[in-house]
Amino acid sequence: MTRLRAATPGCARSAYFDNAGSALPSEGVTRTVIDHLLLEQRVGGYLAADRASCRLESVYTSAAGLINAHPDEIALVESATRAWDMAFYSIPFRPGDRILTSRSEYPSNALAFLHARKRYGVRVEVVPDDDQGQLCVDSLAAMLDRGGVRLVAVNHVPTYNGVVHPAAAIGALANRAGALFLLDACQSAGQLPLDVREIGCHLLSVTGRKYLRGPRGTGFLYASREVLPALDPPLLDLRAATWQDGDTYALQPNARRFESWEKNVAGLLGLGAAIDEARDLGADRIRARVSQLADRLRDGLSTLGDVTVRDSGAVRSGITTFTRHGRDAEELVKGLGEAGVTVATAFPSRARFDTRPDKPAEVVRASVHYYNTEAEVEKLVDTVGGL
Ligand SMILES: Cc1ncc(COP(=O)(O)O)c(C=O)c1O
């Protein structure tokens, strides 16, 4: 794991555990962004983009390589939300179509479901969790068997809990039922191996700024060649389509139909650098290191009498959530911050498809990355113990 640790950014005084919010970009990523901005300052944005065009093109290859897709199946966009929205709003829904989703769905995605319900008359149904707290595959199978499911849209790793939903099992069922499968991989990209062929998803959305350690304001969408012809982008500009004459246009033949012309070139080059670093380190190694640290953190927190680890699921990510009896999460986050430990407050109360009465309204979210050290984990546990 030497190389994983060697990638540790210079943050000696603070132990940084908000990787599910925004992970720390590496020196290489930051340098890539700054170098391009400096080039823009010298020669202007258009010429700088021309000079970087081969490298920008290679970001598609890098993103495709990360998830075992083809570069033509990648659209570079400004966030996971925009990637997800472009995919979702491209689906030509009909009244009565069923959308199946998870209890832990991200609020922006849930809002889009409700919007589609109002706009097209689709039905939105929430698949329950199993008794381990991950999406229940048997319930999903039964719900699919009732027919009429146009879309299964779930998050791989939610924002408020450490659970990893069983993406490949969900994909197998969705494919068997002839439903589209849209996977929100915002929190899993960069910490878990992702293979769209193995998972069986048709659409997948990714952000740059979280576990991938890319710049903010970057993301990408995967749209499989298989489903591309059936998708009608909700927005077109002169990147997404060609204006052929006064009356006609042609969509880009590939996933670039979901892009917009104007781009944060520096950010996207940084995203490419971040993806290349993650691929170079290896998804399996990253996952192993993140799991090891997260297990250590959960074990340590569990030894503190009045602390409850809130993560569910048979498989867990680096996102570790906990509460302490009688203390507000916000107060704990503040206390940890003052001790030089950066964590975040997460709000399960905002996941409104999760109607369990016993869920905590707020949790402390300490999301470990491979660059965290065992000593930082001890510091986090000791600080929580001492607060
Ligand atoms: C599961 C999940 N999906 C989507 C998003 C949205 O990501 P972005 O803000 O980068 O668009 C988040 C952000 O926290 C998330 O946790």
The ligand as an SDF file (V2000), in Angstrom:
LIG
                    3D

 16 16  0  0  0  0  0  0  0  0999 V2000
  -25.6040    9.5010   -3.9880 C   0  0  0  0  0  0  0  0  0  0  0  0
  -25.4150   10.8640   -4.5980 C   0  0  0  0  0  0  0  0  0  0  0  0
  -25.9030   11.1120   -5.8190 N   0  0  0  0  0  0  0  0  0  0  0  0
  -25.7500   12.3150   -6.4150 C   0  0  0  0  0  0  0  0  0  0  0  0
  -25.1070   13.3380   -5.7800 C   0  0  0  0  0  0  0  0  0  0  0  0
  -24.9510   14.6560   -6.4840 C   0  0  0  0  0  0  0  0  0  0  0  0
  -23.6220   14.8870   -6.8250 O   0  0  0  0  0  0  0  0  0  0  0  0
  -23.1700   16.2860   -7.4590 P   0  0  0  0  0  0  0  0  0  0  0  0
  -23.5260   17.3090   -6.4190 O   0  0  0  0  0  0  0  0  0  0  0  0
  -21.7170   16.1660   -7.6980 O   0  0  0  0  0  0  0  0  0  0  0  0
  -23.9640   16.5110   -8.6620 O   0  0  0  0  0  0  0  0  0  0  0  0
  -24.5900   13.1410   -4.4950 C   0  0  0  0  0  0  0  0  0  0  0  0
  -23.9210   14.2360   -3.7860 C   0  0  0  0  0  0  0  0  0  0  0  0
  -23.6540   14.1880   -2.6110 O   0  0  0  0  0  0  0  0  0  0  0  0
  -24.7390   11.8620   -3.8900 C   0  0  0  0  0  0  0  0  0  0  0  0
  -24.2480   11.6130   -2.6800 O   0  0  0  0  0  0  0  0  0  0  0  0
  1  2  1  0
  2  3  1  0
  2 15  2  0
  3  4  2  0
  4  5  1  0
  5  6  1  0
  5 12  2  0
  6  7  1  0
  7  8  1  0
  8  9  2  0
  8 10  1  0
  8 11  1  0
 12 13  1  0
 12 15  1  0
 13 14  2  0
 15 16  1  0
M  END
$$$$
